[in-house]
Amino acid sequence: MGIINHLHLSFLMKPLSLIAFVLMVSLPLHSQNRLESKIDSLIAHANYQQAIELIHSQATKSILLQNKEAEALMGSGKLIEAENILVKLSSDDPFTKAITQNNLGYLDLLKGRYDLAQDHLEKARDGLKESGKDNSKEGAKCFANLSLLYWSTGKFNQAEENGLIALQVRQT
């Protein structure tokens, strides 16, 4: 319930946004390994502190784990801490870079910085396409975030289009 407390009430009242939000937090957990699956599950169930503790218990934190830590921090409303992690991440891998861009976009969306959110989310979408992973769980998150962004800025046709893509990706 933590992330819901930090979202705008108007966001929760918009049906398409709510669908995209539910899609994002209730994605089936098909991560590449058990640790990522466990962290994804904790985040999906709003157990943000437990997710952060599990990440901190690792000897080394990959860029993907640091992104998951930022997701947990955003869910718990610690936007500045999440941003401090995300701005330090750098990768030459288009997929990993896209995950970071998606999280930066979502962070900007939460902060009401729609211009920056759009830039980050479009870069994430392009990076996911470039890496051939736009049909992955991360691709669905990106399209759901784009849907939220477009809905929040009154671009309802684009919101619907991206929301439907997110749903289609999750159904495959």
C-alpha positions in Angstrom: 0.0 0.0 0.0 3.0 2.3 0.4 3.3 3.5 -3.2 -0.4 4.3 -3.3 0.0 6.7 -0.5 2.5 8.7 -2.6 0.6 8.9 -5.8 -1.8 11.8 -6.6 -5.4 11.0 -5.8 -6.4 12.2 -9.2 -4.2 9.5 -10.7 -6.0 6.8 -8.8 -9.3 8.0 -10.0 -8.4 7.6 -13.7 -9.3 4.1 -14.9 -6.6 3.7 -17.5 -3.9 4.9 -15.0 -5.2 2.6 -12.4 -5.1 -0.3 -14.9 -1.5 0.6 -15.8 -0.6 0.9 -12.1 -2.0 -2.4 -11.2 -0.3 -4.0 -14.2 3.0 -2.5 -13.1 2.9 -3.7 -9.5 1.3 -7.1 -10.1 3.4 -8.4 -13.0 4.0 -12.1 -13.0 7.4 -12.8 -11.5 9.6 -14.4 -14.1 12.9 -12.9 -13.2 16.1 -14.5 -14.4 17.1 -15.8 -10.9 15.6 -16.5 -7.5 17.1 -13.4 -5.9 15.5 -11.1 -8.4 12.2 -13.0 -8.1 12.3 -12.6 -4.4 13.0 -8.9 -4.6 10.3 -8.4 -7.3 7.8 -10.2 -5.1 8.7 -8.1 -2.0 8.3 -4.9 -4.1 5.0 -6.1 -5.6 3.7 -6.7 -2.2 4.9 -3.3 -0.9 7.5 -4.9 1.4 9.9 -2.3 0.4 12.1 -2.3 3.5 12.6 -6.1 3.3 13.5 -5.8 -0.4 16.1 -3.1 0.5 17.5 -5.2 3.3 17.8 -8.2 1.0 19.6 -6.1 -1.6 22.0 -4.7 1.0 22.8 -8.2 2.2 24.4 -9.0 -1.1 28.2 -8.8 -1.3 28.0 -6.9 -4.6 25.1 -5.0 -6.1 24.8 -5.2 -9.9 23.2 -2.3 -11.8 20.0 -4.4 -11.9 20.0 -4.8 -8.1 20.6 -1.1 -7.7 17.7 -0.3 -10.0 15.5 -2.6 -7.8 16.7 -0.8 -4.7 15.6 2.5 -6.3 12.2 0.9 -7.2 11.8 -0.1 -3.5 12.8 3.4 -2.4 10.4 5.0 -4.8 7.6 2.7 -3.5 8.4 3.8 0.1 8.3 7.5 -0.9 12.1 8.0 -0.6 12.4 9.8 -3.9 15.6 11.6 -3.2 17.4 8.4 -2.1 16.2 6.7 -5.2 17.4 9.5 -7.4 20.8 9.5 -5.7 21.2 5.8 -6.7 19.8 6.1 -10.3 21.9 9.1 -11.4 25.1 7.3 -10.5 24.3 4.2 -12.7 25.9 3.9 -16.1 26.0 1.0 -18.5 26.9 0.4 -22.1 24.4 -2.4 -22.3 21.2 -1.1 -24.0 18.9 -3.3 -21.9 20.4 -2.3 -18.5 20.5 1.3 -19.6 16.9 1.1 -20.6 15.9 -0.2 -17.1 17.7 2.7 -15.5 16.0 5.2 -17.9 12.6 3.7 -17.1 13.2 4.1 -13.4 14.4 7.7 -13.9 11.2 8.3 -16.0 9.0 6.8 -13.3 10.8 8.9 -10.7 10.2 12.1 -12.7 6.6 11.1 -13.2 6.1 10.7 -9.4 7.7 14.1 -9.0 5.4 15.7 -11.5 8.3 16.4 -13.9 6.5 15.2 -17.0 8.9 16.8 -19.5 11.9 14.9 -18.0 9.7 11.7 -17.5 8.8 11.7 -21.2 12.5 12.0 -22.2 13.6 9.2 -20.0 10.7 6.9 -20.8 11.1 7.3 -24.5 14.8 6.6 -24.2 13.9 3.5 -22.2 11.4 2.3 -24.8 14.0 2.9 -27.6 16.7 1.0 -25.6 14.4 -1.9 -25.0 13.5 -2.1 -28.7 17.2 -1.8 -29.6 18.1 -4.7 -27.3 15.1 -6.8 -28.5 13.5 -6.8 -25.1 10.5 -4.6 -25.6 8.3 -7.7 -25.1 9.8 -8.4 -21.7 8.5 -7.7 -18.2 10.7 -4.5 -18.2 9.1 -3.6 -21.6 5.6 -3.9 -20.1 6.7 -1.6 -17.2 8.0 0.9 -19.6 4.8 1.0 -21.7 2.7 1.1 -18.5 4.8 4.1 -17.4 4.4 5.8 -20.7 0.7 5.2 -20.5 0.6 6.9 -17.0 2.6 9.8 -18.4 0.4 10.4 -21.4 -2.7 10.1 -19.2 -1.4 12.6 -16.7 -0.6 15.1 -19.5 -4.0 14.7 -21.2 -2.7 12.7 -24.2 -5.4 10.1 -23.9 -5.0 8.3 -27.2 -1.3 7.8 -26.6 -2.1 6.7 -23.1 -4.6 4.1 -24.3 -2.2 2.9 -27.0 0.7 2.4 -24.6 -1.6 0.8 -22.0 -2.8 -1.7 -24.5 0.7 -2.5 -25.5 1.7 -3.1 -21.9 -1.2 -5.5 -21.5 -0.4 -7.3 -24.7 3.2 -7.7 -23.6 2.2 -9.2 -20.3 -0.2 -11.6 -21.9 2.5 -13.1 -24.1 
